[in-house]
Amino acid sequence: MNEILEALKRIEAVLDTLVNHRQPREWYDTEAAAEFLSRSTYTVRKHCCHGRILAEKRPCGRGKSKEWMISHGELLRIQAEGLRPASRPARPR
């Protein structure tokens, strides 16, 4: 029984190391950024459109459409400082 407990402790230590030392990506799409920020993908896209998140539009391989890409530095800034004030007003419905 002690051998099993020791093996579990070693496995937990390795998993902890892997999780804590995961390399961040340089750029995130809206889905990955939403997961990083604990927000919905829709919300992240809207914040990008209104300038509250600094992001770039890049081709995504789906025809002429482009997707928002957000830098890792911007995600860290959002976590530390919050969203920027809206630079583009919302369109009336």
C-alpha positions as CSV (number, residue, x, y, z in Angstrom):
1,M,0.0,0.0,0.0
2,N,2.8,2.4,0.8
3,E,4.4,1.8,-2.6
4,I,1.1,2.8,-4.3
5,L,0.9,6.0,-2.2
6,E,4.5,6.9,-3.0
7,A,3.9,6.3,-6.7
8,L,0.8,8.5,-6.6
9,K,2.8,11.3,-4.9
10,R,5.5,11.1,-7.7
11,I,2.8,11.2,-10.4
12,E,1.2,14.2,-8.7
13,A,4.6,16.0,-8.5
14,V,5.2,15.4,-12.2
15,L,1.7,16.6,-13.2
16,D,2.1,19.7,-11.0
17,T,5.4,20.5,-12.8
18,L,3.9,20.0,-16.2
19,V,0.9,22.3,-15.4
20,N,2.9,25.0,-13.8
21,H,5.7,25.1,-16.4
22,R,3.5,25.1,-19.5
23,Q,4.9,27.6,-22.1
24,P,2.5,30.4,-23.0
25,R,1.7,31.0,-26.6
26,E,2.6,34.2,-28.3
27,W,-0.9,34.8,-29.8
28,Y,-4.3,33.5,-28.8
29,D,-7.5,33.2,-30.9
30,T,-10.7,34.4,-29.3
31,E,-11.7,31.0,-28.1
32,A,-8.3,30.4,-26.3
33,A,-8.4,34.0,-24.9
34,A,-11.9,33.5,-23.6
35,E,-10.8,30.4,-21.7
36,F,-7.7,32.2,-20.4
37,L,-9.9,35.1,-19.2
38,S,-12.9,33.0,-18.0
39,R,-15.2,34.8,-20.4
40,S,-17.3,33.7,-23.4
41,T,-15.9,33.8,-26.9
42,Y,-18.7,36.2,-27.9
43,T,-17.7,38.6,-25.1
44,V,-14.0,38.5,-26.1
45,R,-14.9,39.2,-29.8
46,K,-17.1,42.1,-28.8
47,H,-14.4,43.6,-26.6
48,C,-12.0,43.3,-29.5
49,C,-14.5,45.1,-31.8
50,H,-15.0,47.9,-29.4
51,G,-11.2,48.3,-28.7
52,R,-11.4,47.2,-25.1
53,I,-9.0,44.4,-25.9
54,L,-6.0,45.2,-28.2
55,A,-6.1,42.6,-30.9
56,E,-5.2,42.1,-34.6
57,K,-7.2,40.6,-37.4
58,R,-5.4,37.8,-39.1
59,P,-6.4,35.5,-42.0
60,C,-7.7,32.2,-40.5
61,G,-7.9,29.9,-43.6
62,R,-11.7,30.3,-43.9
63,G,-12.0,32.2,-47.1
64,K,-11.7,36.0,-46.9
65,S,-12.8,36.1,-43.2
66,K,-10.3,37.0,-40.6
67,E,-10.2,36.3,-36.9
68,W,-9.1,38.3,-33.9
69,M,-5.7,37.3,-32.5
70,I,-4.7,38.6,-29.0
71,S,-1.1,38.6,-27.7
72,H,-0.1,36.9,-24.5
73,G,1.1,40.3,-23.1
74,E,-2.4,41.8,-23.7
75,L,-4.0,39.0,-21.8
76,L,-1.6,39.5,-18.9
77,R,-2.3,43.2,-19.0
78,I,-6.1,42.6,-18.9
79,Q,-5.7,40.3,-15.8
80,A,-3.6,43.0,-14.0
81,E,-5.4,46.2,-15.1
82,G,-8.7,45.2,-16.6
83,L,-10.3,46.1,-19.9
84,R,-9.5,49.4,-21.7
85,P,-12.2,52.0,-22.1
86,A,-14.2,51.5,-25.3
87,S,-12.6,53.3,-28.2
88,R,-15.4,52.5,-30.7
89,P,-19.0,53.1,-29.8
90,A,-21.4,50.2,-30.0
91,R,-23.7,50.3,-33.1
92,P,-27.3,51.0,-32.3
93,R,-29.7,48.1,-33.0
